[in-house]
Amino acid sequence: MLFLVAGTATADSPAARRIGTLTLEPCTLAAPNSPSTIPAFCGKLPVAENRAAPAGRRIELAVALVPSRAKRPLPDPVFMLAGGPGQSALESFPGTAAAFRDVLRDRDVVLVDQRGTGGSNQLSCPEPDAAAGGDAFGDPAAARKFAEACLAGIEADTRFYTTSDAVLDLEEVRAAIGAGQVNLVGVSYGTRVALEYLRRHPDRTRTVVLDGVVPPELALGADHARNLENALDAHFAICEADATCRERYGSPRARLAALLEELRREPRTVRFRDPLSDAAREEPLTPDAVAGVVRLYAYVPQLAAMLPRSLAEASAGRPEVLMAQAAMIQNLVGEQITFGMQLSVICAEDADRLRVDPADADTLLGTAFV
């Protein structure tokens, strides 16, 4: 059963809540570079980094409770499990809070930063360019240097930053707050965590919602190239089926192919305004930068709808908007994903199962990175 007990008000903690064995303080959840904020209660739960050595090093898990609007919430809270791997649940929630509006009518939402992310002993890496001397996200050699530099700078035993460890952490949080059962909402990689928790603790799991399923047998990254092509086909078909869009912007697929071919021969140096700071910047527009914009925009229909115009402008010699979008994507993804933790999970669970599919050679993402 989940017990919510108002703590004794003090000058330092005017409205603390005690939930099971956890004391949570009022806090505000916010995502980097986002105006959205959510009032909540936050605290820390110490756990063993290596559970086989409980007397050894301990780390703290960041835990937050978004309280229900009900006077007496139902006893089984909802746990939102963030994606990535590498996203902070506490930072991700403000962007998805609208989806939980009905949930909060009856139940509390509990957020746990997976170990290695956010406030849970974050496995931060140095800036990619400084560590790798190149494009760590587009060039395999630079990516290897980036990973080596990241590992060397991490203060953690990365053997214990995996999905299995995350599930053990979630179970400790469940026990600490006194919930007999929980409801899991997994997003992207979070679905793998949810499925593993369900496998190990079916009696503790009341319901599971999987959004963008990553089944255990799928190696993360193996299907990215093909999935992107399918998504782009669907998005671009909408423009080509619309007379106005087709007249103004032509074939987005053809424009994308022509732009990439031109940039492979010679990347352009573009002067543009930073979309976050409005500072003047000058950077090269490369095929990898374009691929990054297209891939991330394909996740959101409203953003994908901008691509035909951006690609048409770039093809006409006005790439400033596309370059600004690339810079924004790089900043936002870099701030939302903890790459050390992402590498820890993928190297432990997926890397040895990744295989190059020759059929992906002509896709936007290609096969080099896999």
N, C-alpha and C positions, 0 to 999 in steps of 0.2 A: 504494500500500500504506500502511496506517496503522501508524505506529511509536509504541509507548508505551515510553518510556525513563524509568526512575526517576531523578530529579535527585539531585545530591549534597546530602545533608542538611546543613543549617546551622542556626544558632540562630534565624535569621529565617524560614527556610523548611524545616522538618523533613521534609516529604514532598512536595516539589514534583514535578510530572511534566512532562516535555518531550514534546510531541506534534508531530511535524514541526518547524516553526519556532516553535511556541507553547510558552511556559512557563506552566503552570497551577498554582495554589496550592490547598491544601485549603480548602473553603468549605462553607457550609450553605445550601441553597436553601429559601426560605420565602415563603409568600404573605401579604399583609396580613391581619391579624385571623384567621389560621388557625393551628391548633396543628400542622399537618403540616409536617415538615421532611425534607429529603433530603440526605445527605452527597454532595459532588461535588468537582470541581476547577474553579476559575474563573480566567479571565484576560481580557486585552484584546487586540484586534487593531486597530491604526491603519489607517484607509483614507481616501482622498480624499473630501471631501464632494461635490465636483464633479470627476468623473473626466476631464472635458475640460480641467481645470486642475490637474494632479497636483501642481504645486508650490504650490498654494493651501492653503486651510484644510483641516485634517485632523480627523477625529473618531475616537473609539474605539468599537469594537463589543464588547459584553459577550458572552463565550463561556463556556459551562460544559460539562463532560463528566461524565456520570453513568456510572461505570465498570461494565462487565459483571461478572457473577460468575464468568465463565470465566477460567481461567489464561491462555489464549491466545485472546482474542476474535477473531471473524472480522473481516476487514479492511474491510468495508463497514459503517460505522456508520449509525445511524438518526438523522435530523434531525427533531425535532418542531417544526412551524411553527404558532405561536399564532394566535388569531383576533383579532376586533375589527372593523376594524383598530385597533390601539392597545394590544394586550395584550403584556406581557412574557413571553417564553418561559420565562425563568428563574423568574419568579414563578408562572407557570401550571402548571409541571410538577408540583409537589407534589400538586396536586388531581387530577392525571390519572395519577400514577405507577403506580397499580394496573394500569392498562391496558398498561403496559410491562413487567410482571413477567416474562412469558415472553420478551420481546425481550431483556431484560438477561441472560438465561441464556447467550446466545451473542454479543451485540453491545453495544457502547457506544452510549449515546444522547448526541447532541450538541445543545446548545441555543444559539441565537443570538438575542439581543434585537434585533429589527428596528430599524434606525436610527430614532430618534425615540421609542423606548420604553425603559422600564426603565433599564438602565445604558448605553445606546447613544445618548448625547446626547439625552436625553428632552425632547420638545417639550411642556413643562408649560404649562398655562393657569392664569390666576388663578381663584379660586373663582367659580362661575357667578353667584351672587347679587351679589357685589362687582363683577363685570365688567359684568353685563347689567342689574342693577336689576330683575330679574324672574325668571321661570322659564325658564332657557335651554334646557330640554329639552322644554317644552310650548308655548311661545309663539314663533312665528317671528320677531317683531320683537326679542324678547329674545335669541333665538339668534343673530341677525345681529350685535347689539352684542357678544355673548360672543365670536363669531368674530373680530370686528375687534379687540377688546381682546387676545385671545389672540395674534393675528398680530403686533400691535404690541410685545408683550413677549417674543417668541421670538428667541433668538440663533441663527439658522440661516437658510440659504437654502432655503426650503421647496419650491422647484422640484425639489430632489433628495431628497425624502422620499416616494417612490412605490414601487409594487410592482416596477417595473423596477430601481430602485436596490437594493431588498432582494434581488433575484435576483443582481445583481452582487456584493453583499456575501456572500451564501451561497457563491458560487463562489470568492471569495477565501478564505473560511474553509475550504472543502473543499481548496483547493490548499495552504493553510498547514498543515493537519494531515496532508497527504500521503495522503489517501484517494483511490484510483482511481475508486471509485463510491460513491454514497450511496443510502440508502433514505429516502424522504420520507413523513412522516405529517402531513398538513395538516388543521387543524380550522377549520371555518367559513371566515372570510376567508383563513386559512392555506392553504386548498385553491386559492385563486387564485394565491398565491405558488408553490405546488407545481406547478400546471399551467404557469405561465410558466417556471419553472426547467426542467421537462421539455421544453417547446417549444424552449428555447434550448440545452439541454445533454442531449439524449437519450442520448449516449454515456456521460455521467457518472451517469446515473440508473438504478439497478438495479430498484427497485420504487417504486410510489407508492400510498399509502392516502389516500383522500379521505373525510372525515367531515363531512357537512353541506356539500354542494358549492356553491360560489359560482363559476359559470362566468364567463369573461371578458365574455360578452355581457349578463350580468345587472347592472343598475345597483344598487349597494348601497342598500337602503332601499325599492326599488320594490315589493317583494313582502311587506314586513314586515306590513302590515295584513291582507292576505288569509291569509298563513301563520298568523298568530296566531289568526284566526277558526277556521281548520280545526283547529288544535291544541286550542283551547278546546272546540269541538264534540266532539272525541274524548274529552277529559278529563271534561267534564260529563256525557257520555252514560254513563260508567262509574257515576257517582253515581246518575243517574236510573234506571239498570237495577238498582241494588241497593236492596232494600226498606228496609233500615235507614237508609241514607244519604238516600234519598228522603223517608222519614218524618221524620227529624230536621232536614234542611236544605232540603227542598223542591227547587225548580228553581234550580240555581246560575245559570243563564243569566238567568232572570227576576229573581232577586235582584240580580245585577250590573247589569242594565238599570235597575231601580228605584233602586238606590243612585246610579248615575251621574246619573240624571235629577234626583234630589234634590240632589246636590252641585253640579250645574250651576246650579240655582236659588240655592243658598246653601251654600258650603263650610262645614264644621264645624271649629271649633277644638277640638282634642282634647288632653287631658292624658294622658301615657303615660310609661312607663319606657323609656329608651333600651336596646335589646337588647344593645348592646355595652358600654356603660359603667354601666348601671343608674341613670343620672342622670335626674331628673325633667325632662320637656320638655313644651312646649306649642306645637303647630303646627297649621296648617290642614290638614284632609284635603280634597284637591281631586280632581277627576276625573283629572287627570294623575298624581297620586300613586297612585291606585287602578290606573290603566292600567299604571304602571310595575311595581307588584307583580305584577299578573296576567301581564304579558308575560314577566318574568324567571322567575316560578315555572312558567310553561308549558314552560320548557326541561327541567325535571327532574320526572319522574313523582311522586317522593316529595314534592316541594314542591307540585306541582299538586294532590295529594290533600288538601292543607290548605285549599285555596281554598273549597270548599263551606261548611266551618265558619266560616272567617273572614268570608265574605260574609254568612252567616246572622247572625252576631254583630253585624256592623256594621248590618245592616238592622233589627235589634232594638234599636238604640240603644246598642250596646256596641262602638264602633269602635276601642277601644284596641289590640287585637291587630293589626288591619289597619294602623293607623297605625304601630305599632312595626315591622311588616314593611316598610312603605314607607320608613321611616327607615333600616333596615338595608340595603335594596336600594340606596338612594341613596348610602350610605357605601361599600358594597362595590364598586359599579360605578364610582364616582368614583375609588377607589383602584386598580382593576384596569385601567381604560382611560385611556390618555394621549390626551386629546381633541385636542391640537394635531396629533399625528401622524394621528389618525383624520380630522380635517378636511383635512389635507394630501393624504391618499390620495383621499378621496371628492371633494374639489373638483377634483383633477387628473384623475380617472378616471371619475367617475360623475355629477357634478352636472348636466352639460349633457345627460345622457340621461334624467334623471328626468322623468316625466310624471304628472300627476294623473289617476288613474282614478276617474271619477265613481262607479263601482260600490263604491268603498271609503268613500264618504261616511258610511255608517251603521255602519261598523266601530268597534271600540274605539279604534284609533289614528287613524282618520279620514284626511283628506287635507291638513289645514292644514300639517303639518310638511314634507311633500314639496313 
